[in-house]
Amino acid sequence: MMYDLSQAPQLMAALVPDLALMAGAMGLALFAAWRPVSDAHQRAVGRAALAVLVVVIGLVVRAAVSGGMASEGVIAVDGFRWAVDLVILLAALGTVAMGIEQHPREGVRHAEAHVLVLLAASGMMILAAARDLMVIFLGIEIMSVAVYALAGLNRRSARSAEASLKYFLLGAFATGFLLYGIALVYGATGETQLGAISDAIVGHSLGLDPMLLVGVGLLVIGFAFKVAAVPFHMWAPDVYDGAPAPVAAFMAAAVKAAAFATFLRVCYEGLYLVGMWREPVLWIALVTMVVGNLVALSQTNIKRLLAYSGIVHSGYLLVGAVAATALASTAFTFYMVGYTLATIGAFALIGALQPAGETDAPITAYEGLWTTRPWLAVGMSVYLLAFLGFPVFGGLGFLGKWYLLTAAIASPARLVVVAVVIVLTSVVSAGYYLPVIRAMFMKPRPDGAVEPEVTGPLTRAVLVTSVVLILVCGLMPSAVVGVASRSGFAPHPISAEFASPWAGVAP
């Protein structure tokens, strides 16, 4: 395994946004440690973090528009990478904005919280760009270490400490599976770069090699944990429930986007011709959709409800990985934009309504919300309908699900039955989304209910922006469709010298 050092300048150019974010995070780490812990210092670091994120978003947009860099090598510079980067940075921007106002209410005044968000986002951007298994592992470690600390930010809360410990222990266990999988894939193919792995599989007829198949299975387990797919999902409800609302939003949106982007790239560019991974992943997707929905029906805590909702959406997105077409990767990008907006908005609202010092978020606290805070009730309804995939009022959520269904049906595997399961489980999900809306609009306010505090300007900006984008882009989706279309990428083409009966065979 040799790397061409002549490509180093080009590699550095491809990593400019990632390096800029890391440099900004390092500078803010020094700034955060410069002064004692205080609310004012936390806000100052948070505002600086917002500025860093805006600059990095500008660099990503510039790189996406200019193009001109080679797309081969260990770092991708295609439209898919830039689109996922924008989703990650959008989630980080909303997380920091929420955290500036909501962390002090939960007793979290450490300015380092915003630095951890930037570090985690930098790891996620590495994941979105990685075309090499070692680079993928590096990105996962940068992301995971920061997110482990974020989950336990509220050190005064036993629930938060429990969430952080569970996530760390299970995450370390899952990382072991991932690392063993990387080792076995390298042992079977002699390569870690995804394109070279695909060529080696064809050139040496390794499609049924036991070492490769075991390695691929371990990789699937590692990624399934990161996206909270059944049966590797048990950490998600506890962590989302115990973590501060902004951190839960970040984990539900950005971590999922980065992990899925990496999973799709590994499957499409490295393992496309190892057909035996598709059936297990398809079964994981089906079980995830069914189990997630059934358990969500019994939830009385809205954080845990959204955790199981996120598990269900992981099942939907796994179908895109199985479809393995350019249309499926495009559908993934479109779906993640709507899902990220709805997730960030929903958790921003949860944090705004949660009483100071409380970590519990019972659904009963939302009863009669329409009578006291009507605009918050409308906003939460839009987010829930987007998760449901309801037409018009669900905006981008409906179009994202429709796009994913189209990709499943149009794939060479003709996943018509799977598409039917997606529709049926979406209908079942109405059984836990609509009762929350009914509670807000049709039930009286409970006696002695604590009225929510007035939301701060940054939280209001997150709420309004997410609602407007979900609705407007749902009615006029051309801009998002254009970005998603340019982000689509097909499975890795096999080099001409590796002529094989496998080449061109549909999955």
C-alpha positions in Angstrom: 0.0 0.0 0.0 1.8 3.1 -1.3 0.7 6.7 -1.6 1.9 9.1 -4.3 3.6 11.9 -2.5 3.3 14.1 -5.6 -0.4 14.4 -4.8 0.3 16.0 -1.4 -0.4 19.6 -2.5 -3.6 18.5 -4.1 -4.6 16.6 -1.0 -4.0 19.7 1.2 -6.1 21.8 -1.2 -8.9 19.2 -0.9 -8.8 19.4 2.9 -8.8 23.2 3.2 -12.3 23.4 4.8 -11.5 20.6 7.2 -8.2 22.1 8.2 -9.8 25.5 8.6 -12.4 24.1 11.0 -9.7 22.2 13.0 -7.6 25.3 13.2 -10.5 27.4 14.3 -11.4 24.7 17.0 -7.8 24.7 18.3 -7.7 28.5 18.5 -11.0 28.5 20.3 -9.8 25.8 22.7 -7.0 28.2 23.8 -9.5 31.1 24.0 -11.9 29.0 26.1 -9.2 28.0 28.6 -7.9 31.6 28.8 -10.6 32.8 31.2 -12.5 31.3 34.1 -15.8 29.6 33.6 -18.7 32.1 33.2 -21.8 32.6 31.2 -20.4 35.7 29.5 -17.2 33.8 28.4 -19.3 30.8 27.2 -21.3 33.2 25.0 -18.2 34.9 23.6 -16.7 31.5 22.6 -20.0 30.4 21.2 -20.3 33.5 19.0 -16.7 33.0 17.8 -17.6 29.4 17.0 -20.5 30.6 14.9 -18.2 32.9 13.0 -15.8 29.9 12.3 -18.6 27.8 11.0 -19.8 30.5 8.7 -16.3 30.9 7.3 -16.0 27.1 6.8 -19.4 27.0 5.1 -18.1 29.7 2.7 -15.0 27.6 2.0 -17.1 24.5 1.3 -19.4 26.4 -1.1 -16.4 27.9 -2.9 -14.8 24.5 -3.3 -18.1 23.0 -4.5 -18.7 25.7 -7.1 -15.1 26.0 -8.3 -14.3 22.3 -8.7 -11.1 21.7 -10.6 -9.5 19.2 -8.3 -8.9 15.5 -9.0 -11.5 13.2 -7.7 -9.2 10.2 -7.3 -7.1 9.4 -4.2 -7.8 9.0 -0.5 -9.9 12.2 -0.2 -13.0 12.8 -2.3 -13.8 16.2 -3.8 -17.1 15.2 -5.5 -20.5 16.8 -5.0 -21.6 14.2 -2.5 -18.7 15.2 -0.1 -19.6 18.9 -0.3 -23.3 18.3 0.1 -22.8 16.2 3.2 -20.3 18.8 4.6 -23.0 21.4 4.3 -25.5 19.3 6.1 -22.9 18.7 8.9 -22.0 22.4 9.2 -25.7 23.3 9.2 -26.3 21.0 12.1 -23.2 22.3 13.9 -24.4 25.9 13.4 -27.8 25.2 14.9 -26.2 23.3 17.8 -23.9 26.1 18.8 -26.6 28.7 18.4 -28.9 26.7 20.7 -26.2 25.9 23.1 -25.2 29.5 23.7 -28.7 30.2 25.2 -29.8 26.7 26.5 -26.6 25.3 28.1 -26.6 27.9 31.0 -30.2 26.9 31.8 -29.1 23.4 32.3 -26.1 24.4 34.4 -23.5 24.0 31.6 -21.3 27.1 31.5 -18.2 25.6 30.1 -17.1 27.3 26.9 -15.4 24.2 25.8 -18.8 22.7 24.8 -18.7 24.8 21.6 -15.1 23.7 20.9 -16.2 20.1 21.1 -18.9 20.7 18.6 -16.4 22.1 16.1 -14.0 19.2 16.7 -16.8 16.6 16.3 -17.9 18.4 13.1 -14.3 18.3 11.7 -14.2 14.5 12.3 -17.5 14.2 10.5 -16.2 16.2 7.5 -13.2 13.8 7.4 -15.6 10.9 7.2 -17.6 12.5 4.4 -14.4 13.0 2.4 -12.7 9.7 3.2 -11.9 7.2 0.4 -9.5 5.1 2.5 -10.3 2.8 5.4 -7.6 4.3 7.6 -8.8 7.8 7.0 -12.3 6.6 7.9 -11.1 5.3 11.2 -9.3 8.5 11.9 -12.5 10.5 11.2 -14.6 8.2 13.4 -12.2 8.6 16.3 -12.0 12.4 16.0 -15.8 12.6 15.9 -16.5 9.9 18.6 -14.1 11.3 21.3 -15.7 14.7 21.1 -19.3 13.4 21.1 -18.6 11.1 24.1 -17.6 14.3 26.0 -20.6 16.3 24.7 -23.0 13.6 25.9 -21.8 14.1 29.5 -21.7 17.9 29.5 -24.1 18.3 32.3 -22.0 16.9 35.1 -24.7 17.8 37.7 -27.1 15.3 36.1 -26.8 11.6 36.9 -28.8 10.8 33.8 -26.3 12.7 31.6 -23.4 10.9 33.2 -25.1 7.6 32.6 -25.7 8.5 29.0 -22.1 9.4 28.4 -20.8 6.3 30.0 -23.1 4.0 28.1 -22.3 5.7 24.8 -18.5 5.5 25.5 -18.5 1.8 26.5 -20.8 0.7 23.6 -19.0 3.0 21.2 -15.6 1.6 22.1 -17.0 -1.9 21.7 -18.4 -1.0 18.2 -15.2 0.7 17.2 -13.4 -2.6 17.9 -15.7 -4.4 15.4 -15.0 -1.6 12.8 -11.2 -1.9 13.3 -11.2 -5.7 13.1 -13.3 -5.4 9.9 -10.7 -2.9 8.4 -7.9 -5.3 9.3 -9.6 -8.3 7.7 -10.5 -6.4 4.5 -6.9 -5.2 4.2 -5.7 -8.8 4.9 -7.9 -10.1 2.1 -7.2 -7.4 -0.5 -3.9 -5.9 0.5 -5.5 -2.4 0.1 -7.2 0.2 2.2 -8.2 2.7 -0.5 -11.8 2.0 -1.6 -11.3 2.0 -5.3 -8.2 -0.3 -5.0 -10.2 -2.7 -2.8 -12.9 -2.9 -5.5 -10.3 -3.6 -8.2 -8.6 -6.2 -6.0 -11.9 -8.0 -5.4 -12.4 -8.3 -9.2 -8.8 -9.0 -10.2 -8.3 -11.8 -7.6 -11.9 -13.1 -7.6 -12.3 -12.4 -3.9 -16.1 -12.0 -3.9 -16.6 -15.2 -1.8 -13.3 -15.0 0.1 -14.1 -15.9 3.8 -11.7 -13.4 5.3 -13.2 -10.6 3.2 -16.8 -11.6 4.0 -16.1 -11.6 7.7 -14.4 -8.3 7.4 -17.3 -6.8 5.6 -19.7 -8.2 8.2 -17.7 -6.5 11.0 -17.7 -3.2 9.1 -21.5 -3.4 8.8 -21.8 -4.0 12.5 -19.6 -1.0 13.3 -21.5 1.3 11.0 -24.9 0.0 12.2 -24.0 1.1 15.7 -23.1 4.6 14.5 -26.4 5.0 12.8 -28.4 3.3 15.6 -29.8 0.5 13.5 -31.6 -2.4 15.2 -30.2 -4.5 17.0 -27.3 -2.0 17.7 -29.6 0.8 18.7 -30.0 0.4 22.5 -27.7 3.4 23.3 -29.6 6.0 21.4 -32.7 6.5 23.6 -30.7 6.7 26.8 -28.1 9.1 25.3 -30.7 11.4 23.6 -32.6 11.5 26.9 -29.7 12.2 29.1 -27.7 14.6 26.9 -28.5 18.3 26.7 -31.1 19.1 24.0 -28.6 20.8 21.7 -26.2 17.9 21.9 -29.0 15.4 21.3 -29.9 17.3 18.2 -26.3 17.3 17.0 -26.0 13.6 17.5 -29.3 12.8 15.9 -28.6 14.8 12.8 -24.9 15.3 12.1 -23.5 12.0 13.5 -26.1 10.1 11.5 -25.3 12.1 8.3 -21.6 11.5 8.6 -21.9 7.8 9.4 -24.3 7.2 6.6 -22.2 9.2 4.1 -19.2 7.0 4.9 -21.3 3.8 4.8 -22.6 4.7 1.3 -19.2 5.5 0.0 -17.7 2.3 1.4 -20.5 0.2 -0.1 -20.6 2.0 -3.5 -16.8 2.5 -4.1 -15.2 -0.4 -2.2 -17.7 -3.3 -1.7 -20.2 -2.9 -4.6 -19.3 -6.3 -6.0 -19.4 -8.1 -2.7 -23.1 -8.9 -3.1 -23.4 -10.9 0.1 -23.6 -7.7 2.3 -26.8 -6.5 0.7 -29.2 -9.1 2.1 -28.1 -8.7 5.7 -28.2 -4.9 5.4 -31.7 -5.1 3.9 -32.9 -7.3 6.8 -31.4 -4.8 9.3 -33.2 -2.0 7.5 -36.6 -3.9 7.7 -36.2 -4.9 11.3 -35.1 -1.3 12.2 -38.2 0.2 10.6 -40.6 -2.2 12.3 -39.0 -2.4 15.8 -38.3 1.3 15.9 -42.0 2.1 15.1 -43.4 -0.4 17.5 -41.3 0.8 20.5 -41.9 4.4 19.7 -45.7 3.9 20.1 -45.3 3.3 23.8 -43.0 6.3 24.6 -44.2 9.0 27.0 -41.0 11.1 26.9 -40.6 13.2 23.7 -36.8 12.9 23.7 -37.0 9.1 23.7 -39.8 9.3 21.1 -37.6 11.2 18.8 -34.7 8.8 19.5 -36.8 5.9 18.3 -38.0 8.1 15.4 -34.4 8.6 14.4 -33.9 4.8 14.6 -36.8 4.4 12.1 -35.3 6.9 9.8 -32.0 5.0 9.9 -33.9 2.0 8.5 -35.2 4.1 5.7 -31.7 5.4 4.8 -30.3 1.9 4.9 -32.6 1.1 2.0 -30.7 3.8 0.0 -27.4 1.9 0.7 -28.9 -1.3 -0.6 -30.3 0.4 -3.7 -26.7 1.3 -4.7 -27.4 3.7 -7.5 -26.6 7.3 -8.2 -30.3 8.1 -7.7 -30.1 6.5 -4.2 -27.1 8.7 -3.2 -29.0 11.7 -4.4 -32.1 10.7 -2.5 -29.9 10.3 0.6 -28.6 13.9 0.4 -32.1 15.3 -0.2 -33.5 13.2 2.7 -30.8 14.3 5.1 -31.4 18.0 4.4 -35.0 17.7 5.5 -34.3 15.4 8.4 -31.5 17.6 9.7 -33.7 20.8 9.6 -36.6 19.0 11.4 -34.3 17.4 14.0 -32.4 20.6 14.9 -35.7 22.5 15.1 -37.5 19.9 17.2 -34.7 19.7 19.8 -34.3 23.4 19.8 -38.0 23.6 20.8 -37.6 20.9 23.4 -34.7 22.7 25.0 -36.7 26.0 25.0 -39.7 24.4 26.7 -37.7 22.3 29.2 -37.7 24.0 32.7 -34.3 25.1 33.9 -32.4 22.3 35.7 -34.7 19.6 34.3 -33.7 16.8 32.0 -37.0 15.0 31.7 -39.3 16.0 28.7 -42.7 14.3 29.2 -45.2 14.6 26.4 -47.8 15.8 28.9 -45.8 19.0 29.3 -46.9 19.9 25.7 -50.6 19.6 26.4 -52.4 22.8 25.6 -49.3 24.5 24.3 -51.4 26.1 21.6 -53.2 28.2 24.2 -50.0 29.7 25.7 -47.3 29.6 23.0 -49.2 29.1 19.7 -46.2 29.6 17.4 -44.1 27.0 19.2 -47.0 24.5 18.8 -47.1 25.3 15.1 -43.4 24.9 14.8 -43.3 21.5 16.6 -46.2 20.4 14.3 -44.2 21.2 11.2 -41.2 19.2 12.5 -43.3 16.2 13.4 -45.2 16.2 10.1 -41.8 16.4 8.3 -40.7 13.3 10.2 -44.0 11.7 9.2 -43.6 12.6 5.6 -46.9 14.4 5.4 -47.6 16.2 2.1 -47.4 20.1 2.0 -47.3 20.7 5.8 -44.4 18.2 6.1 -42.5 20.0 3.4 -39.1 18.6 2.7 -40.0 15.5 4.8 -42.6 14.3 2.3 -40.4 14.9 -0.8 -37.4 13.2 0.9 -39.4 10.1 1.6 -40.9 10.1 -1.9 -37.4 10.5 -3.4 -36.1 7.6 -1.4 -39.1 5.4 -2.5 -38.4 6.3 -6.1 -34.7 5.3 -5.7 -35.7 1.9 -4.1 -38.1 1.0 -6.8 -35.8 2.2 -9.6 -32.8 0.3 -8.3 -31.6 -2.8 -10.2 -32.7 -4.9 -7.2 -36.3 -3.6 -7.7 -37.0 -3.1 -4.0 -40.8 -2.9 -4.4 -41.6 -4.9 -1.3 -39.2 -2.8 0.7 -40.9 0.4 -0.6 -44.2 -1.0 0.5 -42.8 -1.6 4.0 -41.5 2.0 4.1 -45.0 3.2 3.3 -46.7 1.0 5.9 -44.3 1.9 8.6 -44.7 5.5 7.8 -48.4 5.0 8.4 -47.7 3.4 11.7 -45.5 6.3 12.7 -48.6 8.5 12.6 -49.6 6.7 15.8 -46.9 8.5 17.8 -46.4 11.8 15.9 -50.1 12.8 15.6 -50.9 12.3 19.3 -48.3 14.9 20.2 -49.9 17.3 17.8 -53.3 16.5 19.3 -52.0 17.1 22.8 -50.7 20.5 21.8 -53.9 21.7 20.0 -56.8 19.7 21.5 -56.0 19.1 25.2 -56.3 21.7 28.0 -53.2 23.0 29.7 -52.6 20.9 32.9 -53.2 22.6 36.2 -49.9 23.9 37.7 -48.0 23.4 34.5 -44.8 25.4 34.4 -45.0 27.9 31.6 -42.0 28.0 29.2 -39.6 30.9 29.4 -39.3 33.4 26.6 -36.9 31.9 24.0 -33.7 33.8 23.2 -33.0 35.4 19.8 -30.6 32.7 18.7 -33.1 29.9 19.5 -35.9 31.8 17.8 -33.6 32.2 14.7 -33.1 28.4 14.7 -36.8 27.7 15.1 -38.0 30.2 12.4 -35.2 29.3 9.9 -35.9 25.6 10.1 -39.6 25.9 9.8 -39.4 28.3 6.9 -36.8 26.2 5.0 -38.9 23.0 5.5 -42.0 24.6 4.2 -40.6 26.8 1.4 -38.2 24.2 0.1 -41.1 21.7 0.3 -43.2 23.9 -1.9 -40.3 25.0 -4.2 -37.8 22.2 -3.9 -35.8 23.1 -7.1 -32.8 24.5 -5.2 -32.4 21.4 -2.9 -33.1 19.1 -5.8 -30.3 20.8 -7.8 -27.8 20.4 -5.0 -28.9 16.8 -4.4 -28.7 15.9 -8.1 -25.1 17.2 -8.3 -24.2 15.2 -5.2 -25.2 11.9 -6.6 -22.4 9.3 -7.3 -22.7 5.8 -8.7 -20.9 2.7 -7.6 -17.1 2.6 -8.3 -16.4 1.8 -11.9 -14.0 -1.2 -12.3 -10.7 -0.6 -14.1 -10.6 -1.9 -17.7 -7.7 -4.2 -17.0 -9.8 -6.2 -14.5 -12.1 -7.9 -17.0 -14.4 -10.2 -15.1 -17.9 -11.7 -15.5 -18.8 -9.7 -12.4 -18.4 -6.4 -14.2 -21.7 -4.8 -15.1 -23.7 -7.4 -13.1 -26.7 -5.7 -11.3 -26.7 -6.1 -7.6 
